[in-house]
Amino acid sequence: MGLPLAQKLDDYVAADRIACSWHGALFDIESGTCVGGPCPGTALTPWPLRVEAGAIVTA
């Protein structure tokens, strides 16, 4: 679908979880494993990142 994780800018990371405000899914920030919501047994696809001038960007 290509929707952003958050409906409000930067409103998708809380402590050690990434949240999808569209589906209510919660993911472990280290592993990407679904820990709550409608996605049991799944995980986010890893995406390569790098830090560039103090900002995190996709590699």
PDB file of N, CA, C and O in Angstrom:
ATOM      1  N   MET A   1       0.806  -1.189   0.000  1.00  0.00           N
ATOM      2  CA  MET A   1       0.000   0.000   0.000  1.00  0.00           C
ATOM      3  C   MET A   1       0.850   1.254   0.000  1.00  0.00           C
ATOM      4  O   MET A   1       0.461   2.265  -0.585  1.00  0.00           O
ATOM      5  N   GLY A   2       2.001   1.204   0.645  1.00  0.00           N
ATOM      6  CA  GLY A   2       2.899   2.345   0.631  1.00  0.00           C
ATOM      7  C   GLY A   2       2.519   3.478   1.558  1.00  0.00           C
ATOM      8  O   GLY A   2       2.843   4.630   1.268  1.00  0.00           O
ATOM      9  N   LEU A   3       1.844   3.199   2.665  1.00  0.00           N
ATOM     10  CA  LEU A   3       1.468   4.240   3.616  1.00  0.00           C
ATOM     11  C   LEU A   3       2.593   4.461   4.617  1.00  0.00           C
ATOM     12  O   LEU A   3       3.347   3.531   4.904  1.00  0.00           O
ATOM     13  N   PRO A   4       2.725   5.678   5.157  1.00  0.00           N
ATOM     14  CA  PRO A   4       3.722   5.912   6.200  1.00  0.00           C
ATOM     15  C   PRO A   4       3.322   5.181   7.480  1.00  0.00           C
ATOM     16  O   PRO A   4       2.142   4.900   7.690  1.00  0.00           O
ATOM     17  N   LEU A   5       4.305   4.869   8.343  1.00  0.00           N
ATOM     18  CA  LEU A   5       4.003   4.198   9.604  1.00  0.00           C
ATOM     19  C   LEU A   5       3.118   5.042  10.509  1.00  0.00           C
ATOM     20  O   LEU A   5       2.243   4.510  11.193  1.00  0.00           O
ATOM     21  N   ALA A   6       3.335   6.342  10.517  1.00  0.00           N
ATOM     22  CA  ALA A   6       2.608   7.222  11.423  1.00  0.00           C
ATOM     23  C   ALA A   6       1.671   8.146  10.660  1.00  0.00           C
ATOM     24  O   ALA A   6       1.964   8.581   9.547  1.00  0.00           O
ATOM     25  N   GLN A   7       0.541   8.430  11.286  1.00  0.00           N
ATOM     26  CA  GLN A   7      -0.378   9.396  10.705  1.00  0.00           C
ATOM     27  C   GLN A   7       0.050  10.815  11.055  1.00  0.00           C
ATOM     28  O   GLN A   7      -0.332  11.773  10.382  1.00  0.00           O
ATOM     29  N   LYS A   8       0.863  10.945  12.134  1.00  0.00           N
ATOM     30  CA  LYS A   8       1.466  12.222  12.503  1.00  0.00           C
ATOM     31  C   LYS A   8       2.977  12.070  12.392  1.00  0.00           C
ATOM     32  O   LYS A   8       3.514  11.022  12.750  1.00  0.00           O
ATOM     33  N   LEU A   9       3.665  13.078  11.909  1.00  0.00           N
ATOM     34  CA  LEU A   9       5.107  13.036  11.699  1.00  0.00           C
ATOM     35  C   LEU A   9       5.842  12.570  12.951  1.00  0.00           C
ATOM     36  O   LEU A   9       5.609  13.083  14.045  1.00  0.00           O
ATOM     37  N   ASP A  10       6.726  11.601  12.781  1.00  0.00           N
ATOM     38  CA  ASP A  10       7.590  11.079  13.848  1.00  0.00           C
ATOM     39  C   ASP A  10       6.827  10.504  15.038  1.00  0.00           C
ATOM     40  O   ASP A  10       7.341  10.521  16.157  1.00  0.00           O
ATOM     41  N   ASP A  11       5.619   9.999  14.826  1.00  0.00           N
ATOM     42  CA  ASP A  11       4.817   9.442  15.914  1.00  0.00           C
ATOM     43  C   ASP A  11       4.720   7.924  15.776  1.00  0.00           C
ATOM     44  O   ASP A  11       3.621   7.369  15.783  1.00  0.00           O
ATOM     45  N   TYR A  12       5.866   7.252  15.650  1.00  0.00           N
ATOM     46  CA  TYR A  12       5.842   5.804  15.456  1.00  0.00           C
ATOM     47  C   TYR A  12       6.875   5.045  16.273  1.00  0.00           C
ATOM     48  O   TYR A  12       6.883   3.814  16.237  1.00  0.00           O
ATOM     49  N   VAL A  13       7.741   5.724  17.003  1.00  0.00           N
ATOM     50  CA  VAL A  13       8.736   5.048  17.832  1.00  0.00           C
ATOM     51  C   VAL A  13       8.475   5.405  19.290  1.00  0.00           C
ATOM     52  O   VAL A  13       8.379   6.580  19.647  1.00  0.00           O
ATOM     53  N   ALA A  14       8.361   4.370  20.133  1.00  0.00           N
ATOM     54  CA  ALA A  14       8.160   4.577  21.561  1.00  0.00           C
ATOM     55  C   ALA A  14       9.019   3.565  22.308  1.00  0.00           C
ATOM     56  O   ALA A  14       8.806   2.358  22.192  1.00  0.00           O
ATOM     57  N   ALA A  15       9.976   4.049  23.063  1.00  0.00           N
ATOM     58  CA  ALA A  15      10.889   3.201  23.847  1.00  0.00           C
ATOM     59  C   ALA A  15      11.536   2.149  22.951  1.00  0.00           C
ATOM     60  O   ALA A  15      12.378   2.486  22.119  1.00  0.00           O
ATOM     61  N   ASP A  16      11.159   0.889  23.106  1.00  0.00           N
ATOM     62  CA  ASP A  16      11.790  -0.187  22.336  1.00  0.00           C
ATOM     63  C   ASP A  16      10.831  -0.788  21.312  1.00  0.00           C
ATOM     64  O   ASP A  16      10.991  -1.941  20.913  1.00  0.00           O
ATOM     65  N   ARG A  17       9.838  -0.012  20.887  1.00  0.00           N
ATOM     66  CA  ARG A  17       8.831  -0.496  19.943  1.00  0.00           C
ATOM     67  C   ARG A  17       8.652   0.472  18.771  1.00  0.00           C
ATOM     68  O   ARG A  17       8.804   1.685  18.915  1.00  0.00           O
ATOM     69  N   ILE A  18       8.325  -0.097  17.609  1.00  0.00           N
ATOM     70  CA  ILE A  18       7.890   0.676  16.445  1.00  0.00           C
ATOM     71  C   ILE A  18       6.409   0.371  16.290  1.00  0.00           C
ATOM     72  O   ILE A  18       6.013  -0.795  16.285  1.00  0.00           O
ATOM     73  N   ALA A  19       5.587   1.408  16.163  1.00  0.00           N
ATOM     74  CA  ALA A  19       4.141   1.214  16.081  1.00  0.00           C
ATOM     75  C   ALA A  19       3.607   1.648  14.725  1.00  0.00           C
ATOM     76  O   ALA A  19       4.013   2.678  14.187  1.00  0.00           O
ATOM     77  N   CYS A  20       2.695   0.855  14.181  1.00  0.00           N
ATOM     78  CA  CYS A  20       1.976   1.226  12.967  1.00  0.00           C
ATOM     79  C   CYS A  20       0.626   1.782  13.392  1.00  0.00           C
ATOM     80  O   CYS A  20      -0.218   1.040  13.895  1.00  0.00           O
ATOM     81  N   SER A  21       0.413   3.074  13.197  1.00  0.00           N
ATOM     82  CA  SER A  21      -0.842   3.681  13.637  1.00  0.00           C
ATOM     83  C   SER A  21      -2.018   3.283  12.753  1.00  0.00           C
ATOM     84  O   SER A  21      -3.169   3.494  13.135  1.00  0.00           O
ATOM     85  N   TRP A  22      -1.756   2.719  11.594  1.00  0.00           N
ATOM     86  CA  TRP A  22      -2.831   2.288  10.691  1.00  0.00           C
ATOM     87  C   TRP A  22      -3.441   0.964  11.130  1.00  0.00           C
ATOM     88  O   TRP A  22      -4.659   0.791  11.067  1.00  0.00           O
ATOM     89  N   HIS A  23      -2.601   0.022  11.576  1.00  0.00           N
ATOM     90  CA  HIS A  23      -3.070  -1.323  11.906  1.00  0.00           C
ATOM     91  C   HIS A  23      -2.996  -1.639  13.393  1.00  0.00           C
ATOM     92  O   HIS A  23      -3.542  -2.651  13.833  1.00  0.00           O
ATOM     93  N   GLY A  24      -2.330  -0.791  14.177  1.00  0.00           N
ATOM     94  CA  GLY A  24      -2.160  -1.063  15.596  1.00  0.00           C
ATOM     95  C   GLY A  24      -1.101  -2.108  15.883  1.00  0.00           C
ATOM     96  O   GLY A  24      -1.046  -2.644  16.990  1.00  0.00           O
ATOM     97  N   ALA A  25      -0.261  -2.406  14.907  1.00  0.00           N
ATOM     98  CA  ALA A  25       0.796  -3.399  15.085  1.00  0.00           C
ATOM     99  C   ALA A  25       1.964  -2.794  15.859  1.00  0.00           C
ATOM    100  O   ALA A  25       2.277  -1.614  15.704  1.00  0.00           O
ATOM    101  N   LEU A  26       2.603  -3.613  16.693  1.00  0.00           N
ATOM    102  CA  LEU A  26       3.793  -3.214  17.437  1.00  0.00           C
ATOM    103  C   LEU A  26       4.933  -4.148  17.082  1.00  0.00           C
ATOM    104  O   LEU A  26       4.751  -5.363  17.014  1.00  0.00           O
ATOM    105  N   PHE A  27       6.113  -3.577  16.855  1.00  0.00           N
ATOM    106  CA  PHE A  27       7.283  -4.354  16.461  1.00  0.00           C
ATOM    107  C   PHE A  27       8.439  -4.046  17.393  1.00  0.00           C
ATOM    108  O   PHE A  27       8.632  -2.900  17.799  1.00  0.00           O
ATOM    109  N   ASP A  28       9.213  -5.076  17.734  1.00  0.00           N
ATOM    110  CA  ASP A  28      10.430  -4.903  18.515  1.00  0.00           C
ATOM    111  C   ASP A  28      11.425  -4.103  17.684  1.00  0.00           C
ATOM    112  O   ASP A  28      11.677  -4.445  16.529  1.00  0.00           O
ATOM    113  N   ILE A  29      11.989  -3.050  18.249  1.00  0.00           N
ATOM    114  CA  ILE A  29      12.857  -2.146  17.486  1.00  0.00           C
ATOM    115  C   ILE A  29      14.184  -2.801  17.094  1.00  0.00           C
ATOM    116  O   ILE A  29      14.787  -2.413  16.094  1.00  0.00           O
ATOM    117  N   GLU A  30      14.647  -3.791  17.869  1.00  0.00           N
ATOM    118  CA  GLU A  30      15.916  -4.460  17.564  1.00  0.00           C
ATOM    119  C   GLU A  30      15.770  -5.535  16.490  1.00  0.00           C
ATOM    120  O   GLU A  30      16.587  -5.621  15.574  1.00  0.00           O
ATOM    121  N   SER A  31      14.726  -6.353  16.607  1.00  0.00           N
ATOM    122  CA  SER A  31      14.594  -7.512  15.717  1.00  0.00           C
ATOM    123  C   SER A  31      13.565  -7.337  14.606  1.00  0.00           C
ATOM    124  O   SER A  31      13.612  -8.043  13.599  1.00  0.00           O
ATOM    125  N   GLY A  32      12.632  -6.394  14.786  1.00  0.00           N
ATOM    126  CA  GLY A  32      11.552  -6.223  13.817  1.00  0.00           C
ATOM    127  C   GLY A  32      10.411  -7.202  13.998  1.00  0.00           C
ATOM    128  O   GLY A  32       9.451  -7.184  13.229  1.00  0.00           O
ATOM    129  N   THR A  33      10.503  -8.063  15.011  1.00  0.00           N
ATOM    130  CA  THR A  33       9.473  -9.063  15.269  1.00  0.00           C
ATOM    131  C   THR A  33       8.191  -8.399  15.762  1.00  0.00           C
ATOM    132  O   THR A  33       8.235  -7.490  16.590  1.00  0.00           O
ATOM    133  N   CYS A  34       7.054  -8.857  15.251  1.00  0.00           N
ATOM    134  CA  CYS A  34       5.761  -8.360  15.699  1.00  0.00           C
ATOM    135  C   CYS A  34       5.522  -8.823  17.131  1.00  0.00           C
ATOM    136  O   CYS A  34       5.590 -10.018  17.418  1.00  0.00           O
ATOM    137  N   VAL A  35       5.241  -7.879  18.031  1.00  0.00           N
ATOM    138  CA  VAL A  35       5.000  -8.212  19.435  1.00  0.00           C
ATOM    139  C   VAL A  35       3.591  -7.825  19.874  1.00  0.00           C
ATOM    140  O   VAL A  35       3.253  -7.967  21.049  1.00  0.00           O
ATOM    141  N   GLY A  36       2.772  -7.342  18.959  1.00  0.00           N
ATOM    142  CA  GLY A  36       1.398  -6.994  19.288  1.00  0.00           C
ATOM    143  C   GLY A  36       0.637  -6.571  18.051  1.00  0.00           C
ATOM    144  O   GLY A  36       1.219  -6.104  17.072  1.00  0.00           O
ATOM    145  N   GLY A  37      -0.678  -6.743  18.109  1.00  0.00           N
ATOM    146  CA  GLY A  37      -1.505  -6.351  16.977  1.00  0.00           C
ATOM    147  C   GLY A  37      -1.791  -7.507  16.040  1.00  0.00           C
ATOM    148  O   GLY A  37      -1.654  -8.666  16.430  1.00  0.00           O
ATOM    149  N   PRO A  38      -2.188  -7.209  14.804  1.00  0.00           N
ATOM    150  CA  PRO A  38      -2.681  -8.229  13.879  1.00  0.00           C
ATOM    151  C   PRO A  38      -1.605  -8.968  13.079  1.00  0.00           C
ATOM    152  O   PRO A  38      -1.877  -9.435  11.973  1.00  0.00           O
ATOM    153  N   CYS A  39      -0.390  -9.081  13.621  1.00  0.00           N
ATOM    154  CA  CYS A  39       0.705  -9.634  12.816  1.00  0.00           C
ATOM    155  C   CYS A  39       1.507 -10.722  13.520  1.00  0.00           C
ATOM    156  O   CYS A  39       2.719 -10.786  13.311  1.00  0.00           O
ATOM    157  N   PRO A  40       0.907 -11.578  14.339  1.00  0.00           N
ATOM    158  CA  PRO A  40       1.711 -12.576  15.055  1.00  0.00           C
ATOM    159  C   PRO A  40       2.485 -13.487  14.105  1.00  0.00           C
ATOM    160  O   PRO A  40       1.984 -13.915  13.065  1.00  0.00           O
ATOM    161  N   GLY A  41       3.728 -13.767  14.504  1.00  0.00           N
ATOM    162  CA  GLY A  41       4.561 -14.664  13.708  1.00  0.00           C
ATOM    163  C   GLY A  41       5.238 -14.017  12.514  1.00  0.00           C
ATOM    164  O   GLY A  41       5.832 -14.715  11.693  1.00  0.00           O
ATOM    165  N   THR A  42       5.164 -12.701  12.401  1.00  0.00           N
ATOM    166  CA  THR A  42       5.793 -12.005  11.281  1.00  0.00           C
ATOM    167  C   THR A  42       6.852 -11.034  11.793  1.00  0.00           C
ATOM    168  O   THR A  42       7.005 -10.844  13.000  1.00  0.00           O
ATOM    169  N   ALA A  43       7.576 -10.428  10.867  1.00  0.00           N
ATOM    170  CA  ALA A  43       8.595  -9.442  11.222  1.00  0.00           C
ATOM    171  C   ALA A  43       8.735  -8.440  10.083  1.00  0.00           C
ATOM    172  O   ALA A  43       8.407  -8.731   8.933  1.00  0.00           O
ATOM    173  N   LEU A  44       9.224  -7.266  10.427  1.00  0.00           N
ATOM    174  CA  LEU A  44       9.518  -6.258   9.413  1.00  0.00           C
ATOM    175  C   LEU A  44      10.718  -6.700   8.587  1.00  0.00           C
ATOM    176  O   LEU A  44      11.580  -7.426   9.083  1.00  0.00           O
ATOM    177  N   THR A  45      10.780  -6.277   7.357  1.00  0.00           N
ATOM    178  CA  THR A  45      11.923  -6.557   6.493  1.00  0.00           C
ATOM    179  C   THR A  45      13.048  -5.589   6.846  1.00  0.00           C
ATOM    180  O   THR A  45      12.831  -4.377   6.829  1.00  0.00           O
ATOM    181  N   PRO A  46      14.248  -6.089   7.165  1.00  0.00           N
ATOM    182  CA  PRO A  46      15.370  -5.191   7.469  1.00  0.00           C
ATOM    183  C   PRO A  46      15.699  -4.300   6.276  1.00  0.00           C
ATOM    184  O   PRO A  46      15.573  -4.721   5.126  1.00  0.00           O
ATOM    185  N   TRP A  47      16.114  -3.086   6.551  1.00  0.00           N
ATOM    186  CA  TRP A  47      16.469  -2.130   5.518  1.00  0.00           C
ATOM    187  C   TRP A  47      17.806  -1.519   5.897  1.00  0.00           C
ATOM    188  O   TRP A  47      17.962  -1.052   7.025  1.00  0.00           O
ATOM    189  N   PRO A  48      18.780  -1.508   4.984  1.00  0.00           N
ATOM    190  CA  PRO A  48      20.090  -0.945   5.327  1.00  0.00           C
ATOM    191  C   PRO A  48      20.004   0.563   5.568  1.00  0.00           C
ATOM    192  O   PRO A  48      19.339   1.293   4.832  1.00  0.00           O
ATOM    193  N   LEU A  49      20.693   1.003   6.612  1.00  0.00           N
ATOM    194  CA  LEU A  49      20.718   2.420   6.991  1.00  0.00           C
ATOM    195  C   LEU A  49      22.150   2.876   7.164  1.00  0.00           C
ATOM    196  O   LEU A  49      23.067   2.069   7.316  1.00  0.00           O
ATOM    197  N   ARG A  50      22.321   4.187   7.138  1.00  0.00           N
ATOM    198  CA  ARG A  50      23.612   4.783   7.475  1.00  0.00           C
ATOM    199  C   ARG A  50      23.350   6.153   8.090  1.00  0.00           C
ATOM    200  O   ARG A  50      22.287   6.741   7.889  1.00  0.00           O
ATOM    201  N   VAL A  51      24.317   6.650   8.832  1.00  0.00           N
ATOM    202  CA  VAL A  51      24.224   7.985   9.413  1.00  0.00           C
ATOM    203  C   VAL A  51      24.989   8.934   8.518  1.00  0.00           C
ATOM    204  O   VAL A  51      26.160   8.709   8.210  1.00  0.00           O
ATOM    205  N   GLU A  52      24.329   9.984   8.106  1.00  0.00           N
ATOM    206  CA  GLU A  52      24.919  10.962   7.192  1.00  0.00           C
ATOM    207  C   GLU A  52      24.652  12.358   7.740  1.00  0.00           C
ATOM    208  O   GLU A  52      23.503  12.793   7.812  1.00  0.00           O
ATOM    209  N   ALA A  53      25.703  13.049   8.122  1.00  0.00           N
ATOM    210  CA  ALA A  53      25.586  14.401   8.683  1.00  0.00           C
ATOM    211  C   ALA A  53      24.626  14.422   9.872  1.00  0.00           C
ATOM    212  O   ALA A  53      23.837  15.354  10.027  1.00  0.00           O
ATOM    213  N   GLY A  54      24.703  13.377  10.716  1.00  0.00           N
ATOM    214  CA  GLY A  54      23.877  13.313  11.910  1.00  0.00           C
ATOM    215  C   GLY A  54      22.451  12.837  11.693  1.00  0.00           C
ATOM    216  O   GLY A  54      21.678  12.770  12.649  1.00  0.00           O
ATOM    217  N   ALA A  55      22.084  12.505  10.460  1.00  0.00           N
ATOM    218  CA  ALA A  55      20.734  12.021  10.161  1.00  0.00           C
ATOM    219  C   ALA A  55      20.799  10.564   9.722  1.00  0.00           C
ATOM    220  O   ALA A  55      21.764  10.147   9.081  1.00  0.00           O
ATOM    221  N   ILE A  56      19.783   9.799  10.063  1.00  0.00           N
ATOM    222  CA  ILE A  56      19.691   8.408   9.621  1.00  0.00           C
ATOM    223  C   ILE A  56      19.004   8.389   8.266  1.00  0.00           C
ATOM    224  O   ILE A  56      17.901   8.913   8.113  1.00  0.00           O
ATOM    225  N   VAL A  57      19.666   7.776   7.273  1.00  0.00           N
ATOM    226  CA  VAL A  57      19.119   7.701   5.917  1.00  0.00           C
ATOM    227  C   VAL A  57      19.205   6.262   5.423  1.00  0.00           C
ATOM    228  O   VAL A  57      20.038   5.488   5.894  1.00  0.00           O
ATOM    229  N   THR A  58      18.343   5.905   4.473  1.00  0.00           N
ATOM    230  CA  THR A  58      18.426   4.568   3.893  1.00  0.00           C
ATOM    231  C   THR A  58      19.640   4.483   2.994  1.00  0.00           C
ATOM    232  O   THR A  58      19.975   5.424   2.274  1.00  0.00           O
ATOM    233  N   ALA A  59      20.291   3.333   3.052  1.00  0.00           N
ATOM    234  CA  ALA A  59      21.527   3.142   2.285  1.00  0.00           C
ATOM    235  C   ALA A  59      21.231   2.699   0.871  1.00  0.00           C
ATOM    236  O   ALA A  59      22.154   2.491   0.084  1.00  0.00           O
TER     237      ALA A  59
END
